[in-house]
Amino acid sequence: MSWEIRDGDCREVMASMAASSVDAIVTDPPYGLSFMGKGWDHGVPGVEFWTEAIRVAKPGAHLLAFGGTRTYHRLACAIEDAGWEIRDCVMWVYGSGFPKSLDVSKAIDKVRDWSKVERLNLEIKRAREAAGLSLKEIGEAMHAATDGQYGSWYHRGGHMFFETGRNLPSRPEWDWLRKVLPIASEFYDAYDAAEREVVGVQKNAMSGWSMDGATKFIDRNITAPATEAAKQWQGWGTALKPAWEPVIVARKPLAGTVAANVLEHGTGAINVDGCRVGTEDMSAQFDREWKQDGTFGNGKRASQGKKCPPGRWPANLIHDGSEEATAPMGEAARYFYCAKASKADRDEGNNHPTVKPTDLMAYLCRLVTPPGGTVLDPFCGSGSTGKAAVREGFGFIGIEREAEYAEIARCRIQAVLEGQEPDLFG
């Protein structure tokens, strides 16, 4: 099957595509959470975008779009207002995930004169520029000097958030910066805050990932509240631990009946048997549920002796197989499961921060794409959907604005086609 990655803004690229030309759209659009300060995650795609998407989709084509738990309502409304029919919402449940929560007690102990903080931010930037160091260089140096505990975001070419915002560097970062940059001593008092007593040390897994596939841990000090106000709010935060992501399931209106649409365009239905979960023969279960008079459940005559395909009907819930995700479910084997993208699944050189696992994307592509059909991903990123689509034998069109990620996507897909991809599916 053919595949390609088209560079550019997805709205402009889709405008150049023929109407009714793709069989399915499987995509992971921005959640609108400004993830890691990335500019591409500043908002949820609106009605205008999904209107263009429905134009290029064939009648009856399905759309699967990931969303964030805080903003997927906007995603669903925009998709529906553009003319798509909302058919369902799949929950992808996972055990891994770190709460991005503010420790209220610590925040109270760190109340500062914000005018001084802002001046300190500018002073750090001035001192860095006076030393002739770029953000990347200072990040690489910090990363090396702290054995990888600090500077990991910066050395990849990102920004030092405390230069542009109202946050300050952590104490270890600040101590290191004071040693290597010509920061004026008059600004030291801007870092003054209530000192919290260290009462223990906890090993925490580093957020993010490492290319060698090993989980990295750093020591985090456990501190006690330093002020009476902070003691009153000890144990309070601002966010829950993330444990699931929604996937909007929508369909372009049919041209006539489902049967007529499937025969004319090859779209409109979902691949139930191709996405059944497990391999057990379910016929025995149905045999037990038949009534003695030969009727089944609702009183309709059952077809005695008819065998069911192996596996359970695909559900609108997907989990990662972890104990945290499956313990409340009882018999978790009735659901498809796929963990978050592993370190190896990202492949060498893939530094995209929101990679989806290949197996998950392959399952979703298989669920809604007819044999030999073409999958479109307008937010291609590092190519997880494309990699999964070609693995399943589908054609693929990816659109990506960031040249760095587009090149990573091409390499990942080509590796699958050339049989050079290691065993990453897990």
Buried (B, 14 or more C-beta within 10 A) or exposed (E): BEBEBBBBEBBEBBEEBEEBBBBBBBBBBBBBBEBBEBEBBEBBBBBEBBBBBBBBBBBBBBBBBBBBBEBBEBBBBBBBEBBBBBBEBBBBBBBBBEEBEEBBBBBBBBEBEEEBBEBBBEBBBBBBEEEEBEBBBBBBBBBEBBEBBBBBBBBBEBBBBBBEEEEBBEEEBBEBBBEBBEBEEEBEEBBEBBEBEEEEEEEEEBEEBEEEEEEBEBEEEEBBBBBEEBEEBEEEBEEEEBBBBBBBBBBBEBBEEEEBBBEBBBBBBBBEEBBBBEEBEBBEEBEEEEEEEEEBEEEEEBEEEEEBEBBBEBBEBBBBBBEBBBEEEEEBBBBBBBBBBBBBBBBEEBBBBBBBBBBBBBBBBBBBBBEEBBBBBBBBBBBBBBBBBBBBEBBBBBBBBBEEBBBBBBBBBBBBEEEEBEEBBE
